[in-house]
Amino acid sequence: MALDTADRPVRPLMAAEVLRMVEHDLLHDADRVELLNGVLVEKVSKGAPHELLKERVLHWLAPGLGADRYRVRVESALVVPDGISLPEPDLMVLDAVSRPELPSSALLVIEVADTSLRYDRSVKPPLYAASGVPEYWSIDARGRDVRVYTEPGPTGYRAYRTVSEGRLAASVVDVAALDVDALFA
């Protein structure tokens, strides 16, 4: 039976509480959850299209990466200022100087969506913007496009554009432009 909380106050989980749960071995990678707006949300299984696109994006980023320029985190938590969210983007590009165990910002965040597009385009942009991530890409495996969010502010990104063909250059990370046609080939 589902719990009816309509007439009861509900307290969100805090990011610090979830981090303690991980530290005390109460939550594991195998649990496949991420904290979004105070709720542990189950991550959907990643299908072949998702993994192929993520692999292609990593291949695109690889020539520009190195210990002296950039580092990439894969499915790692980002500590956002709201205190009730720990999103785990598919890819985060960090500067080489930054070495925190759990970063609070990134140069570029990339989410690949097969079945999680609603979260990736409605719930996550305000979280990444509030963290000061200058550029966020949401790659839609089914719709075959990349939504590029820019101009972060405290409540979200002020601008976005959708790219479905041609070349796409990251504005903050100095790597060659991504061939969007090849990404979805």
N, C-alpha and C positions, 0 to 999 in steps of 0.2 A: 504494500500500500504506500502511495506517495505521501510525503509529509506536507501537510497544508500549513503554510506559514503566513497566510493572508492576514490573520489577526494578531500575529506575534512579531515583535521586532527581530530582525536578523542582523547579527554582527558579522561584517566581512572578516575574512582571514587577513592578517597583515603579512607583508613580505618577510619581515623579520621572523615571524612565527614559522612560515614555510621553510625558510633557510635553516632554522633550528631543527625542524622536522627532518630535513635532509641530513644535517650534521649528526643527529642522533639515530640515523638509519631507519627512520619511520617512513620516508619517501625515497624512492629509487628511480633511476632512469627508466626502468621497466614499467613503472606506474604510468608513464606517458601522459602526464598532466602538466599544465602550466597555470599559473595564477594570473587571472585577468579580472580586474575590478573586484577583488576580494573573494572570488570564487575559483576553486580548482576546476578547470575546464579540461575534459578529456581531449587529448590530441587524436585526431583521426589517423587511421593507418595511411601510410604513404604508399601510393601505388607506383607502378613503373613510370608513368609520365612525369610524376613529381620528381622521382629520383634521377631520371634522365636529364630533366631541365636543370636540376641542382648541379649535376655533374658537368653539364655544359657551361654553366655560369662559373663554376670553380676553374674549369679549363681556361675560360676567357680571362679570369682574374690572375691566374698563375704567373704569367710573365711579368706582371707589375709588382708581385709580392716579393718580399725578402725581409730579412732581419733589420735592414737599415731603412726600409720604407713603410711597409704595411704588414699587418698580420690579419688572418681571417679566423674567426670563431665559427664553428658549425654547431647549430642547435644548442647554444649556450645562453644562459639567462642574462638579461639586461635589467639592471636595477633602475627603475623609473621613479620619478619624484613623488608619485601619488601614494607610495607606501603600501598599496594593496594590489600591486601587479608586478609580476616577474615574467614578462613575455620571453619566449625562447625562439628568436627568429632563425630561419634556416641558415642565413649567413650574415655575419657582421664583419665589416672591414674596420679595423682599428689602426691608429697610427703606431709605428714601431716603438715609440717612446713609452706609451701607456702600457703598464703591466699589471693592472689590477686583476685579482682573481675573478671578480664579477664587475665588469665595466658598468658605468652609469651613463655612458654615451658611446657613440660610434661615428665614424665618418660616413658610412653607408650601411644601411640595413636592407636586406633582400629577403622577401618571403616568396616562396613558390606555392601556389595554391592550386590544388586539384579539386578538393571538396571543402576547403576551408576559406573560400574566397570572401564570404560574408564577414567573417572575423577579420581577415587580413585587410579588408577595405573599409570597415566601419569601426571596429573596436581598437585595432592596433595603431592606426595613424595618429590619433591624439596622444597615445602613450609615447610613441617614438618622438613626436614633435616636442612634447613636454620635456623630454630628455635632451633636447637640443640636437638631435640627429639631423644634419642639414639636408640629407637626401634619403628617401625611402622608396624602394621599388617593390611593387606587388606584381608578381608574374602570374598571369592566369593561364594555366595549362589548357583548359577547355576553350576559352575565348581567344587564345593565342595572341595575347597582348601584354604589354608592360605598362602599368600605371606608375608614373614617376611623380612623387610628392616632393615639393620644395617649399622654402620659406616657412620654417617651423615657428610656431608661436606657442604660448602657454595652453591654448585650447585646441590646437591642431595645426595642420598645414594650411597656409593661405593659398597655395596654388598646386595644381596637378595637371598633368597632361597624359594622354594615353598614346602609346606608340605600338603599332602593329606591323610595321615593316621598316626597312632601311637600317640605318645605323644609329645607335644610341650611345652617347658619351656621358660618362659620369662627370658631374660638375666638380666634385671634391676629391675624388680619387684619380690619380694620374696614371691611367691605363688606356690602352687602345679602345676605340669605340666598339661596342658590342654589335655584332651583325644579328639583328632581330630575326631576319628571314632564316638564317642558319640555326638560330636558337630553336625555332619551331619546326625545322625541316624534319 
